[in-house]
């Protein structure tokens, strides 16, 4: 074995190992940042859902606000159902729902959203939802109705 040649390659090997470690660290940092953003969005959705649940359980709290925004109870229920679907989507995006399981959930979600009543509410209020979720739903509905 040529010791001199080996000494020449040690800095190269060390440099490559350092580069690999830095790249792995950046990849992990990117994943951590994305999960943090998704977790924050999910927390916001869950907090909003609790407000709407209070409104649904005790409509006397703000009857005019509910009626002005959602009309009858059916539209409020559809809004809460869509909130639930958005929460499931967040969970899927952050890896908490396996892809195989998500496909069944997504199929049921799209079937519901394709119904005329839910589709009408979705079309009127989809701008209130996370844009990535709205694009996903619109694409899935388009594929299902094609």
C-alpha positions as CSV (number, residue, x, y, z in Angstrom):
1,X,0.0,0.0,0.0
2,X,1.3,3.4,-1.0
3,X,1.2,5.5,2.2
4,X,2.0,8.8,0.4
5,X,-0.9,8.3,-2.0
6,X,-3.2,7.5,0.9
7,X,-2.1,10.7,2.7
8,X,-3.1,12.6,-0.5
9,X,-6.6,11.1,-0.5
10,X,-7.4,11.7,3.2
11,X,-8.2,15.4,2.7
12,X,-10.4,14.5,-0.3
13,X,-12.3,11.8,1.6
14,X,-12.7,14.2,4.6
15,X,-14.0,16.9,2.3
16,X,-16.5,14.5,0.7
17,X,-17.7,13.3,4.1
18,X,-18.1,16.9,5.3
19,X,-20.0,17.8,2.1
20,X,-22.4,14.8,2.6
21,X,-22.9,15.7,6.3
22,X,-23.8,19.3,5.3
23,X,-26.2,18.2,2.6
24,X,-27.9,15.7,5.0
25,X,-28.2,18.5,7.5
26,X,-29.8,20.9,5.0
27,X,-32.3,18.2,3.9
28,X,-33.2,17.6,7.5
29,X,-33.6,21.3,8.2
30,X,-35.9,21.6,5.1
31,X,-38.1,18.8,6.4
32,X,-38.2,20.3,9.9
33,X,-39.2,23.7,8.5
34,X,-42.0,22.2,6.3
35,X,-43.4,20.1,9.2
36,X,-43.3,23.2,11.4
37,X,-45.3,25.2,8.9
38,X,-47.8,22.4,8.5
39,X,-48.2,22.0,12.2
40,X,-48.9,25.7,12.6
41,X,-51.5,25.6,9.9
42,X,-53.1,22.6,11.4
43,X,-53.2,24.3,14.8
44,X,-55.0,27.3,13.3
45,X,-57.6,25.1,11.6
46,X,-58.2,23.2,14.8
47,X,-58.7,26.4,16.7
48,X,-61.1,27.7,14.1
49,X,-63.0,24.4,14.2
50,X,-63.5,24.7,17.9
51,X,-65.1,28.2,17.4
52,X,-67.5,26.8,14.8
53,X,-68.3,23.8,17.0
54,X,-69.3,26.2,19.8
55,X,-71.5,28.0,17.2
56,X,-73.1,24.8,16.1
57,X,-73.6,23.5,19.7
58,X,-74.9,26.8,21.0
59,X,-76.4,28.8,18.1
60,X,-77.7,31.4,20.6
61,X,-74.2,32.6,21.0
62,X,-74.2,34.5,17.7
63,X,-77.3,33.7,15.8
64,X,-77.1,36.7,13.4
65,X,-73.4,36.1,12.6
66,X,-74.1,32.4,11.8
67,X,-77.2,33.2,9.8
68,X,-75.5,35.9,7.8
69,X,-72.5,33.8,7.0
70,X,-73.8,30.3,6.7
71,X,-77.6,30.6,6.4
72,X,-79.2,27.4,7.6
73,X,-77.6,24.8,9.7
74,X,-76.9,22.6,6.6
75,X,-74.4,25.1,5.2
76,X,-72.6,25.4,8.5
77,X,-72.4,21.6,8.7
78,X,-70.9,21.5,5.2
79,X,-68.4,24.1,6.2
80,X,-67.3,22.1,9.2
81,X,-67.1,19.0,7.0
82,X,-64.8,20.8,4.7
83,X,-62.7,22.0,7.7
84,X,-62.4,18.4,8.7
85,X,-61.2,17.4,5.2
86,X,-58.7,20.2,5.3
87,X,-57.4,18.9,8.6
88,X,-57.1,15.4,7.2
89,X,-55.1,16.8,4.3
90,X,-52.7,18.6,6.6
91,X,-52.2,15.4,8.5
92,X,-51.5,13.6,5.3
93,X,-49.1,16.2,4.1
94,X,-47.1,16.1,7.3
95,X,-46.9,12.3,7.0
96,X,-49.3,11.3,9.8
97,X,-51.6,9.5,7.4
98,X,-50.0,6.8,5.2
99,X,-50.5,7.2,1.4
100,X,-52.4,3.9,1.1
101,X,-54.9,5.0,3.8
102,X,-55.1,8.5,2.4
103,X,-56.3,7.2,-1.0
104,X,-59.5,5.8,0.6
105,X,-60.1,9.0,2.6
106,X,-59.5,11.1,-0.5
107,X,-61.9,9.0,-2.5
108,X,-64.7,9.4,0.1
109,X,-63.9,13.1,0.5
110,X,-64.2,13.7,-3.3
111,X,-67.4,11.7,-3.5
112,X,-68.9,13.9,-0.8
113,X,-67.6,17.2,-2.4
114,X,-69.0,16.2,-5.8
115,X,-72.6,16.1,-4.3
116,X,-74.5,19.3,-5.4
117,X,-75.0,20.8,-2.0
118,X,-71.4,20.3,-0.8
119,X,-70.0,21.4,-4.2
120,X,-72.0,24.6,-4.1
121,X,-70.7,25.5,-0.6
122,X,-67.2,24.5,-1.7
123,X,-67.3,26.7,-4.8
124,X,-68.5,29.7,-2.7
125,X,-66.1,29.3,0.1
126,X,-62.9,27.5,-1.2
127,X,-61.0,30.8,-1.1
128,X,-61.2,30.5,2.8
129,X,-59.1,27.4,2.7
130,X,-55.3,26.8,2.4
131,X,-54.5,27.3,-1.3
132,X,-52.6,24.0,-1.6
133,X,-55.7,22.1,-0.2
134,X,-58.1,24.0,-2.5
135,X,-55.9,23.2,-5.5
136,X,-55.8,19.5,-4.4
137,X,-59.5,19.3,-4.0
138,X,-60.3,21.0,-7.3
139,X,-57.9,18.7,-9.1
140,X,-59.3,15.6,-7.5
141,X,-62.9,16.7,-8.2
142,X,-61.9,17.5,-11.8
143,X,-60.4,14.0,-12.2
144,X,-63.4,12.3,-10.6
145,X,-65.9,14.1,-12.8
146,X,-63.9,13.7,-16.1
